[in-house]
Each structure stands twice: as C-alpha cells, then as structure tokens.
Amino acid sequence: MTPPVTAVLPLLITCLVEHFGRDPEAVTADTRLEDLEMDSLAVLELLTVLEDEHGIPLPEDTGSLHDGSTLADVAALIERARAASAEAPA
C-alpha cells in the first residue's frame, strides 16, 4: 500500500528532475528507487540536497528504505522525521 502523497513529494520529484536529470514524466509517487537506479548513496545525496536547499531534516532511519521503496515511501519517511524534529525540545 502506497503512503499518502505529502507536501514533501513535489520537492522530492523536483529535486530528482533538476539535480539528478530524471525525466519528469517518469517520476511519480509510485516510482520505485530501483526504477530510478538509485542506490543508498544516491538516496543519501538526494536527502542532503533537500536538507541544504529546503531545510528539511535528514531522517535517521534511512535503513528502512530499499530498492522496492517508492518515492511516496521516501516522502513519508521525511515527513515522520520533520514531525519528530518539530516535537523535539529546543
């Protein structure tokens, strides 16, 4: 089951198109990381770009992502990290 589309998903797709040269027509919420030929290092690079350009905190649990994970899965992981960051005491 695909997680719901989040506010992060459009940023994720834009980043893949602009920084990784992916075809915008081929990148959707259901696109799997393996379809984009993204290994764990490429995913970390993607998350780092999102953090640098949009202030989105890096999720600590990237180990739960795998080749079969979709962009919606990545977006949901980022949303959980954002929520945890917002709840953490300053």
Long-range contacts (C-beta under 8 A, 24 or more apart in sequence): 2-29, 2-30, 2-70, 2-72, 2-73, 3-72, 3-73, 3-75, 3-76, 4-72, 4-76, 5-29, 5-72, 5-75, 6-72, 6-75, 6-76, 6-78, 6-79, 7-79, 8-50, 8-56, 8-75, 8-78, 8-79, 8-82, 9-71, 9-72, 9-75, 11-50, 11-54, 11-56, 12-46, 12-50, 12-71, 12-74, 12-75, 12-78, 13-71, 15-46, 15-49, 15-50, 15-53, 16-46, 16-71, 19-46, 19-49, 20-46, 27-71, 28-71, 29-70, 29-71, 29-72, 29-75, 30-70, 30-71, 30-72, 31-70, 31-71, 32-67, 32-68, 32-69, 32-70, 33-65, 33-66, 33-67, 33-68, 33-69, 33-70, 33-71, 33-74, 34-67, 34-68, 40-65, 43-74, 46-74, 47-78, 50-78, 56-81, 56-82, 57-81, 57-82, 57-85
